[in-house]
């Protein structure tokens, strides 16, 4: 069951956790800008010190909402490095803590067998793994580059599609992390309710307007802004009648083509639906996963169903 057992790098869909952590810790304000040159050099680095945007694209000076809309890896690389530089005051697992609170890398508790946990790596688990088996894991250190890579959902990060959907559902509803249900109620043969399946709250994440609103603005731009990474996929979708917010993701996989991801919330301001699409070896999220999500959302919105065809996109 790929929905609960599949393990995938989330790519840029993970930027939700990084953005929340950066705003919560006061590392940035929503208006904080960085000049995205397309190439990021990790300060004071030894080893792999250079990270690039997809296709080396440069987005110029971008704020947080804009960085989400155009999926500026440079912006989030900068945040990853900044978190590592500020670890003395914010801790060395600030991004990871938010990710886990959103159910990423944690079992959701859905009532289906053999749900996989996933991995949200951090310095402590890296060291513990090395100490337990130094031959298999010769390096027990965590470096700035690890933080930079994790900030965009790469490296050792792996999650299930269910976790991805639940994380965005939690953001959409204001921070309540529910245990996913496969049924809302049990009906008799005559259609009468026999038993209600009550919702179970796993935890609550505080998402004040100063944190939620700028992120939501960025997510709304993904399918609607001319430079949004899912704009082409939603070109014929009536966003005025049924606003959508979402995030593309493209995850690199060793020895394989990229994993394409897209997660959508709709209607954007008061979401009732979360659609998460994960496609193995399919390329960019805006090309492959977003058109599938658009087709599903057209059905939910009662709009004309367009054929699913490969779109264009960089992330």
C-alpha positions in Angstrom: 0.0 0.0 0.0 2.0 3.0 -1.3 -0.2 5.5 0.5 0.9 4.4 3.9 3.9 2.2 3.3 5.7 4.0 0.4 8.7 6.0 1.4 9.6 9.0 -0.7 11.7 12.1 -0.4 9.2 14.9 -0.3 11.3 17.4 -2.2 9.9 21.0 -2.1 6.6 19.9 -0.5 8.7 19.8 2.7 9.3 23.5 2.5 6.1 23.9 4.5 7.9 22.6 7.6 11.0 24.7 7.0 8.9 27.9 6.5 6.8 27.3 9.7 10.0 26.7 11.7 11.7 29.8 10.3 8.8 32.1 11.2 8.1 30.5 14.6 11.8 30.9 15.6 11.9 34.5 14.4 14.7 33.6 12.0 12.9 35.6 9.3 9.9 37.8 8.8 7.5 37.2 6.0 9.0 40.1 4.2 12.6 39.0 4.6 14.2 38.8 1.1 17.2 37.0 -0.3 18.7 37.5 -3.7 18.3 34.2 -5.4 21.2 33.8 -7.9 20.4 30.2 -8.6 23.6 28.9 -6.9 24.0 28.7 -3.1 27.4 28.4 -1.4 27.4 27.0 2.2 29.4 29.4 4.4 32.5 28.0 6.1 32.0 24.6 4.4 34.2 21.6 3.8 33.0 19.0 1.3 29.9 19.5 -0.8 29.5 23.3 -0.5 27.5 24.3 -3.6 23.8 23.7 -4.1 21.7 24.8 -7.1 18.1 25.6 -8.0 16.4 23.3 -10.5 18.0 23.9 -13.9 20.1 26.6 -12.2 17.2 29.1 -12.5 17.8 32.5 -10.7 14.7 34.1 -9.3 16.2 37.4 -8.1 15.2 39.0 -4.8 12.3 37.0 -3.3 10.4 37.1 0.0 9.1 34.0 1.7 5.7 33.9 0.0 7.4 34.4 -3.4 10.0 31.8 -2.6 7.1 29.3 -2.1 5.3 30.3 -5.2 8.3 29.9 -7.5 9.9 27.2 -5.4 13.2 29.0 -4.8 15.5 26.4 -3.5 18.1 29.1 -2.9 15.8 30.8 -0.3 15.3 27.6 1.6 19.0 26.6 1.3 19.7 29.9 3.0 17.2 29.1 5.8 18.8 25.6 6.3 22.2 27.2 6.7 20.9 29.9 8.9 19.2 27.4 11.2 22.5 25.6 11.6 24.4 28.8 12.3 21.8 29.7 14.9 21.6 26.3 16.5 23.1 27.6 19.8 19.9 29.6 20.3 17.2 27.7 18.3 18.5 24.2 18.9 19.9 21.8 16.3 16.6 20.2 15.3 14.1 23.1 14.9 13.0 22.1 11.4 12.8 18.5 12.3 10.6 19.3 15.3 8.1 21.1 13.2 8.1 18.3 10.6 7.4 15.7 13.2 4.7 17.8 14.8 3.0 17.8 11.3 3.2 14.0 11.3 6.0 13.9 8.8 8.3 10.9 9.5 5.8 9.8 12.2 3.1 7.2 12.0 -0.3 8.9 11.6 -2.2 6.2 13.4 -4.5 5.4 10.5 -6.5 2.2 11.1 -4.7 0.3 8.3 -2.0 -2.4 8.9 1.7 -2.0 8.6 1.9 1.8 8.3 5.5 2.9 7.7 7.1 5.5 9.9 9.5 7.3 7.6 12.7 9.2 8.4 13.3 12.8 9.6 17.0 12.8 10.2 18.7 14.9 12.8 22.2 15.2 14.5 21.2 13.0 17.4 19.8 10.1 15.4 22.8 10.4 13.0 25.2 10.0 16.0 23.2 7.2 17.6 23.2 5.2 14.4 26.9 5.6 14.1 27.6 4.6 17.7 25.5 1.5 17.3 27.2 0.4 14.0 30.2 2.5 13.1 31.2 0.1 10.3 27.9 0.5 8.5 27.6 4.2 9.4 31.2 5.5 9.5 30.3 9.2 9.8 28.3 10.2 12.9 28.5 14.0 12.4 25.9 16.3 11.1 27.1 19.2 8.9 25.7 22.5 7.6 25.2 20.9 4.2 22.9 18.3 5.8 20.7 21.1 7.1 20.7 22.8 3.8 19.7 19.6 2.0 17.0 18.8 4.5 15.5 22.2 4.2 14.2 21.3 0.7 13.1 17.8 1.6 16.2 16.0 0.3 19.0 13.9 1.9 17.7 11.2 4.2 14.2 12.6 4.5 11.5 10.0 3.6 7.8 10.2 4.2 4.6 8.5 3.0 1.9 10.1 0.8 -0.5 9.8 3.8 1.9 11.8 6.0 2.2 14.4 3.3 -1.6 14.8 3.0 -2.0 14.8 6.8 0.7 17.5 7.2 -1.1 19.9 4.7 -4.5 19.0 6.2 -3.1 20.1 9.6 -1.8 23.4 8.1 -5.1 23.9 6.3 -7.3 23.5 9.4 -5.2 25.8 11.5 -2.8 23.4 13.2 -4.9 20.4 14.5 -3.2 17.1 13.6 -5.9 14.5 13.3 -5.5 10.7 13.1 -6.7 9.9 9.6 -9.9 7.9 9.3 -10.9 5.5 6.6 -14.6 5.8 7.5 -16.7 8.5 9.2 -19.6 6.2 10.2 -20.9 2.7 9.8 -24.3 2.2 8.2 -26.8 -0.7 8.3 -28.0 -2.5 5.2 -30.9 0.0 5.1 -28.5 2.9 5.2 -29.2 3.9 8.8 -26.2 4.9 11.0 -25.0 2.2 13.3 -21.8 3.7 14.7 -20.0 7.0 14.3 -16.2 6.9 14.0 -15.2 9.9 16.1 -12.3 12.0 15.1 -9.1 11.6 17.1 -6.7 14.5 17.7 -3.1 13.5 17.8 -1.7 17.0 18.7 -2.1 20.7 18.0 0.5 22.9 16.3 0.2 26.7 17.0 -0.2 28.5 13.7 -0.9 32.2 14.4 -1.9 34.4 11.5 1.7 35.8 11.3 2.9 32.3 10.4 0.0 30.8 8.5 -1.0 33.8 6.3 2.3 34.4 4.4 2.8 30.7 3.8 -0.8 30.3 2.5 -0.2 33.3 0.2 2.8 31.6 -1.3 0.8 28.3 -1.7 -2.0 30.1 -3.4 0.4 31.6 -5.9 1.7 28.1 -7.0 -1.3 27.4 -9.3 -2.3 31.0 -10.0 0.7 33.2 -10.4 2.2 33.5 -13.9 5.5 32.2 -12.4 3.9 29.6 -10.1 5.3 26.2 -10.5 1.9 24.6 -11.2 0.4 27.5 -13.2 0.6 25.6 -16.5 -1.2 22.6 -15.0 -4.0 24.8 -13.8 -4.3 27.0 -16.9 -7.8 25.8 -17.7 -9.0 25.4 -14.1 -11.5 28.0 -12.8 -9.6 29.2 -9.8 -12.0 32.1 -9.3 -14.9 29.6 -8.7 -12.8 27.1 -6.7 -9.5 28.6 -5.4 -6.7 26.2 -4.9 -3.5 26.4 -2.9 -0.7 23.9 -3.3 2.9 23.0 -3.6 4.9 21.2 -6.2 7.8 18.9 -5.3 10.6 17.2 -7.3 12.7 14.7 -5.4 16.0 13.4 -6.6 16.4 9.6 -6.2 19.8 7.9 -6.7 20.0 5.9 -9.9 16.4 6.8 -10.9 14.3 9.5 -12.5 12.9 12.1 -10.1 9.8 11.6 -8.0 7.1 14.1 -8.9 4.9 15.4 -6.1 2.0 17.8 -5.8 -0.2 18.5 -2.8 -3.3 20.7 -3.0 -5.7 22.3 -0.5 -9.1 23.5 -1.7 -11.0 25.7 -1.5 -7.9 27.7 -0.5 -9.2 29.9 2.3 -11.3 27.2 4.0 -10.1 23.9 2.7 -12.4 20.8 2.6 -10.2 18.7 0.4 -6.5 17.7 0.4 -5.1 16.0 -2.6 -1.6 14.5 -2.5 -0.1 13.0 -5.7 3.2 11.2 -5.6 4.5 9.7 -8.9 7.6 7.6 -9.0 10.2 8.3 -11.8 7.9 10.9 -13.4 10.0 14.1 -13.5 9.1 17.5 -12.2 6.1 17.9 -9.9 4.6 20.7 -12.0 4.9 18.5 -15.1 3.5 15.2 -13.9 1.9 15.3 -10.5 0.1 18.7 -10.7 -2.0 17.7 -13.8 -3.3 14.6 -12.0 -4.3 16.7 -9.0 -5.9 19.2 -11.2 -8.1 16.5 -12.8 -9.2 15.3 -9.4 -10.0 18.8 -8.2 -12.0 19.5 -11.4 -14.2 16.5 -10.4 -14.6 17.8 -6.8 -15.4 21.3 -8.0 -17.9 20.1 -10.6 -15.9 21.5 -13.5 -15.3 20.1 -16.9 -12.8 17.3 -16.8 -9.7 18.0 -19.0 -7.5 15.2 -20.2 -4.5 14.5 -18.0 -1.5 15.4 -20.2 2.1 16.1 -19.3 2.5 19.8 -18.4 5.5 22.0 -18.0 7.3 23.0 -14.9 10.6 23.2 -13.1 9.6 21.9 -9.7 
